[in-house]
C-alpha cells in the first residue's frame, strides 16, 4: 500500500453502503441491487488503491463537509444519552435553556443561569 491513498471516512461509508445493497439484493432477488453493490465496491477499491492522493483527499473533505451537520447531531445525541445515567436534563420554563442536574438529590430548586428564573424539579 506504499504510495496508495488507503481507507478514509468516505471509504468506510462506501463499504457500509455496499453491505446494505448486498443485504437488499439477497432479500429482493433483483439483480439491480447486486450490480449497485458491485459498482460501489469497485469505486471503493479504486479510491483505496489510487495514487492520486490530493484528489482522494479532496473527495473525502467534500464528504466530511456534506455530512458535518448530521455527524454533529449524532454526536450531541450520543453525549446526551451517556449523561442520562448520572444527570437529569431540564429545560427552563421561561427561556428554554437546557440545565443539567446530578441525579439522586431529591427535590431541588433550580436557578436558570441564563434568565435567573427559579423552578423546582426532582433530580
Secondary structure by P-SEA (a helix, b strand, c coil): ccccccccaaaaaaaaaaaaaaaaaaaaccaaaaaaaaaaaaaaaaaaaccaaaaaaaaaaaaaaaaaaaaaaaaaaaaaaaacccbbbbcccccbbbbbbbccccbbbbbbccccccccccc
